[in-house]
Amino acid sequence: MLGLIAQLVSSFSFGISNVVWKSPLSRSPQIVLILWRTVITCALFGAILLVTGEQFVDIKMILLAWLLSSLSFGGLYFFTKALKHEDAGIVSTITSFSYLIGVLTSVFIIGESIRLIHLFSLAFFIISTALLSHSKGYFKLTKGIKYALFAALIWGTTLTLMSIPAKEIGFLQSSFITELSIVIICLSLCLKQKSSFHLMQPLVQEFRFIVTLSILAAIGLMAMYFAFEKIETYKVVLISSLSHMVSIVFSRLLNDEKITLRLISAGLLASFGIVIFVLDELG
């Protein structure tokens, strides 16, 4: 049950984060924003590890976590790239299809067996996502949609496979390794692009957004990796699909748009999928 609650928290945190990204990305360099957001979360995780005194001893799992985390940077890169071209609600909805890839990864690569009752949950999630996606023709392959699909493919595989090291080295070490790898990649890209002149500019202009994104990312990442420790990987992946509903709602609220009947219907379907999970965990 703790794993279920943790992943619900993660889904809400990432769902809100998806919307918060939109505003600063329209004004500041993409890689620099990712860098500063991740520097803060990396420092936070590092401080927690120092206080708890956890030791990095499983070299094999650490290297695996580093590899997968480095690859997962592609998901964050293409997701933020997509937000430069499309609304947050559209991008979040398309990217949420990563849960389909994640379920396939957990079954065919990790070797988990999905139960029949969870197939019903999956069906409700798919219908809710398709309902939202169909509302404005989101399946038209614009540049932003293509980027979102790339993000879904990368996250659906790498973050799902991160359950392997997370179960062995724990959620704190996994979170720190993920963020540290992204910091190193972003620094390398900034040096390559000679954008060091702009490194401080977003910190001043977008400070409140960067801090908000850092807090949301820290909560979402730790909660997800904690969930990996407690419940089956495919369950974590399926529940993660709830984040697109959170993004849709918050994009409507922050942009003062109407909550449509289609949105309410999709929300009820996704909620029913979650209820099935809860009843199964309690049963």
C-alpha positions as CSV (number, residue, x, y, z in Angstrom):
1,M,0.0,0.0,0.0
2,L,2.9,2.4,0.7
3,G,4.2,1.8,-2.8
4,L,0.8,2.7,-4.2
5,I,0.6,5.9,-2.2
6,A,4.1,6.9,-3.1
7,Q,3.5,6.5,-6.9
8,L,0.3,8.5,-6.6
9,V,2.3,11.3,-5.0
10,S,4.9,11.0,-7.7
11,S,2.3,11.2,-10.5
12,F,0.8,14.3,-9.0
13,S,4.2,15.9,-8.5
14,F,5.3,15.2,-12.1
15,G,1.9,16.2,-13.4
16,I,2.2,19.6,-11.9
17,S,5.8,19.9,-12.9
18,N,4.9,19.3,-16.6
19,V,2.8,22.5,-16.5
20,V,5.3,24.6,-14.6
21,W,8.0,24.0,-17.2
22,K,6.0,25.8,-19.9
23,S,6.5,29.4,-18.8
24,P,10.3,29.6,-18.2
25,L,11.0,27.5,-21.3
26,S,9.4,30.3,-23.4
27,R,12.0,32.8,-22.2
28,S,15.2,31.0,-21.2
29,P,17.6,28.4,-22.7
30,Q,16.4,24.9,-22.4
31,I,19.6,23.1,-21.3
32,V,20.5,25.9,-18.8
33,L,17.1,25.6,-17.2
34,I,17.4,21.8,-16.9
35,L,20.9,22.3,-15.5
36,W,19.9,24.7,-12.7
37,R,16.8,22.7,-11.8
38,T,18.9,19.6,-11.5
39,V,21.8,21.2,-9.6
40,I,19.3,22.0,-6.8
41,T,17.8,18.5,-6.7
42,C,21.2,16.9,-6.9
43,A,22.4,19.1,-4.0
44,L,19.3,18.2,-2.0
45,F,19.7,14.4,-2.5
46,G,23.5,14.7,-1.7
47,A,22.8,16.5,1.6
48,I,20.2,13.8,2.5
49,L,22.7,11.0,1.7
50,L,25.4,12.7,3.9
51,V,22.9,13.0,6.8
52,T,21.7,9.4,6.5
53,G,25.3,8.1,6.0
54,E,24.3,5.7,3.2
55,Q,27.3,4.1,1.5
56,F,27.6,3.4,-2.3
57,V,28.8,-0.2,-2.2
58,D,27.0,-2.1,-5.1
59,I,29.2,-0.9,-8.0
60,K,27.3,-3.0,-10.6
61,M,24.0,-1.5,-9.7
62,I,25.4,2.0,-9.4
63,L,26.9,1.7,-13.0
64,L,23.6,0.4,-14.3
65,A,21.7,3.2,-12.6
66,W,24.2,5.7,-14.1
67,L,23.8,4.3,-17.6
68,L,20.0,4.3,-17.5
69,S,19.8,7.7,-15.9
70,S,22.1,9.1,-18.6
71,L,19.9,7.7,-21.3
72,S,16.8,9.0,-19.5
73,F,18.1,12.5,-20.0
74,G,16.9,12.1,-23.6
75,G,13.4,11.9,-22.3
76,L,13.7,15.1,-20.4
77,Y,15.4,16.8,-23.3
78,F,12.7,15.9,-25.8
79,F,9.9,16.6,-23.4
80,T,11.1,20.2,-22.7
81,K,11.8,20.6,-26.4
82,A,8.2,19.6,-27.1
83,L,6.9,22.2,-24.7
84,K,8.5,24.9,-26.8
85,H,6.2,23.9,-29.7
86,E,2.9,22.7,-28.0
87,D,0.7,23.3,-25.0
88,A,1.6,21.6,-21.8
89,G,-1.6,19.6,-21.8
90,I,-1.0,18.2,-25.2
91,V,2.6,17.3,-24.6
92,S,1.8,15.6,-21.3
93,T,-1.0,13.6,-22.8
94,I,1.2,12.3,-25.6
95,T,4.2,11.7,-23.3
96,S,1.9,9.7,-21.0
97,F,1.9,6.9,-23.6
98,S,5.2,6.0,-22.0
99,Y,3.2,3.8,-19.6
100,L,2.3,1.5,-22.5
101,I,6.0,1.1,-23.4
102,G,6.8,0.7,-19.7
103,V,4.3,-2.1,-19.2
104,L,5.7,-3.9,-22.2
105,T,9.2,-3.4,-20.8
106,S,8.3,-4.7,-17.4
107,V,6.7,-7.8,-18.9
108,F,9.1,-8.7,-21.7
109,I,12.4,-7.5,-20.3
110,I,12.1,-7.5,-16.5
111,G,9.9,-10.7,-16.7
112,E,6.9,-9.6,-14.6
113,S,3.5,-11.2,-15.0
114,I,0.6,-8.7,-15.2
115,R,-2.6,-9.8,-13.6
116,L,-6.0,-9.8,-15.5
117,I,-7.5,-7.2,-13.1
118,H,-4.6,-4.8,-14.0
119,L,-5.3,-5.2,-17.7
120,F,-8.7,-3.7,-16.9
121,S,-7.0,-0.8,-15.3
122,L,-4.7,-0.4,-18.3
123,A,-7.7,-0.3,-20.6
124,F,-9.3,2.5,-18.6
125,F,-6.0,4.5,-18.7
126,I,-5.7,4.0,-22.5
127,I,-9.3,5.1,-23.1
128,S,-8.9,8.2,-20.9
129,T,-5.6,9.2,-22.7
130,A,-7.1,8.6,-26.1
131,L,-10.2,10.6,-25.2
132,L,-8.1,13.6,-24.2
133,S,-5.8,13.2,-27.2
134,H,-8.7,13.0,-29.7
135,S,-10.3,16.2,-28.4
136,K,-8.1,18.6,-30.5
137,G,-6.6,16.2,-33.0
138,Y,-3.4,15.8,-30.9
139,F,-2.3,12.8,-33.0
140,K,-1.3,15.1,-35.9
141,L,2.4,14.6,-36.1
142,T,3.6,18.2,-35.6
143,K,7.2,18.8,-34.5
144,G,6.1,19.1,-30.9
145,I,4.2,15.8,-31.0
146,K,7.2,14.0,-32.5
147,Y,9.4,15.3,-29.6
148,A,6.8,14.1,-27.1
149,L,6.7,10.7,-28.7
150,F,10.5,10.4,-28.5
151,A,10.2,11.4,-24.8
152,A,7.6,8.7,-24.2
153,L,9.7,6.0,-25.9
154,I,12.8,6.9,-23.9
155,W,11.1,7.3,-20.5
156,G,9.0,4.2,-21.0
157,T,12.1,2.1,-21.3
158,T,14.8,3.7,-19.2
159,L,12.7,4.7,-16.1
160,T,11.0,1.3,-16.1
161,L,14.4,-0.4,-16.1
162,M,15.5,1.9,-13.3
163,S,13.4,-0.3,-11.0
164,I,16.2,-2.9,-11.2
165,P,18.9,-0.8,-9.5
166,A,16.3,1.1,-7.3
167,K,15.3,-2.2,-5.7
168,E,19.0,-3.0,-4.9
169,I,20.6,0.3,-3.9
170,G,17.5,2.2,-2.7
171,F,15.5,5.2,-3.7
172,L,17.9,7.9,-2.3
173,Q,21.0,6.6,-4.1
174,S,19.0,6.1,-7.3
175,S,17.6,9.6,-7.1
176,F,21.1,11.1,-6.5
177,I,22.7,9.2,-9.4
178,T,19.9,10.2,-11.8
179,E,20.2,13.9,-11.1
180,L,24.0,13.9,-11.0
181,S,24.2,12.2,-14.4
182,I,21.9,14.9,-15.8
183,V,24.0,17.7,-14.3
184,I,27.1,16.3,-15.9
185,I,25.4,15.9,-19.3
186,C,24.0,19.5,-19.2
187,L,27.3,21.0,-18.1
188,S,29.0,19.2,-21.0
189,L,26.4,20.5,-23.5
190,C,26.7,24.0,-22.1
191,L,30.5,24.0,-22.6
192,K,30.1,22.5,-26.0
193,Q,27.6,25.2,-27.0
194,K,29.7,27.9,-25.3
195,S,26.6,29.0,-23.4
196,S,28.4,29.7,-20.1
197,F,27.6,33.4,-20.5
198,H,24.0,32.6,-20.0
199,L,24.3,30.2,-17.1
200,M,23.4,32.8,-14.4
201,Q,20.7,34.6,-16.3
202,P,17.9,32.1,-15.9
203,L,18.7,31.7,-12.2
204,V,17.9,35.4,-11.7
205,Q,14.9,35.7,-14.1
206,E,13.3,32.3,-13.4
207,F,14.2,31.7,-9.8
208,R,10.8,30.9,-8.5
209,F,10.1,28.5,-11.4
210,I,13.4,26.7,-11.0
211,V,12.9,26.2,-7.3
212,T,9.4,25.0,-7.8
213,L,10.5,22.6,-10.5
214,S,13.3,21.3,-8.3
215,I,11.0,20.6,-5.4
216,L,8.5,18.9,-7.6
217,A,11.2,16.8,-9.3
218,A,12.7,15.8,-6.0
219,I,9.4,14.6,-4.6
220,G,8.4,12.9,-7.9
221,L,11.7,11.1,-8.3
222,M,12.1,9.9,-4.7
223,A,8.5,8.8,-4.5
224,M,8.7,6.8,-7.8
225,Y,11.9,5.0,-6.9
226,F,10.5,4.3,-3.4
227,A,7.4,2.8,-5.2
228,F,9.7,0.6,-7.2
229,E,11.1,-0.8,-4.0
230,K,7.6,-1.7,-2.6
231,I,5.4,-2.9,-5.5
232,E,5.8,-4.5,-8.9
233,T,7.3,-2.3,-11.6
234,Y,4.3,-2.6,-14.0
235,K,2.0,-1.2,-11.2
236,V,4.2,1.8,-10.8
237,V,4.2,2.4,-14.6
238,L,0.4,2.1,-14.9
239,I,-0.2,4.5,-12.0
240,S,2.2,7.0,-13.6
241,S,-0.3,7.5,-16.4
242,L,-2.4,9.5,-13.9
243,S,0.2,12.4,-14.3
244,H,-1.4,13.4,-17.7
245,M,-4.7,14.0,-16.0
246,V,-3.0,16.2,-13.4
247,S,-1.2,18.1,-16.1
248,I,-4.4,18.7,-18.1
249,V,-6.3,20.0,-15.0
250,F,-3.5,22.3,-13.9
251,S,-2.9,23.6,-17.5
252,R,-6.6,24.5,-17.6
253,L,-6.5,26.1,-14.1
254,L,-3.3,28.1,-14.7
255,N,-4.4,29.2,-18.1
256,D,-8.0,30.0,-17.0
257,E,-9.4,27.6,-19.5
258,K,-12.7,25.7,-19.2
259,I,-12.9,22.2,-17.6
260,T,-14.8,20.4,-20.5
261,L,-17.1,17.4,-20.3
262,R,-14.5,15.4,-22.2
263,L,-11.9,16.3,-19.5
264,I,-14.3,15.2,-16.7
265,S,-15.1,12.0,-18.5
266,A,-11.4,11.2,-19.0
267,G,-10.7,12.0,-15.4
268,L,-13.5,9.6,-14.2
269,L,-12.1,6.8,-16.4
270,A,-8.6,7.3,-15.1
271,S,-9.8,7.5,-11.5
272,F,-11.7,4.3,-12.0
273,G,-8.5,2.6,-13.1
274,I,-6.8,3.9,-9.9
275,V,-9.8,2.5,-7.8
276,I,-9.2,-0.9,-9.2
277,F,-5.6,-0.7,-8.1
278,V,-6.5,0.4,-4.6
279,L,-9.1,-2.3,-4.2
280,D,-6.6,-4.9,-5.4
281,E,-3.9,-3.7,-3.0
282,L,-6.4,-3.8,-0.1
283,G,-7.9,-7.1,-1.1
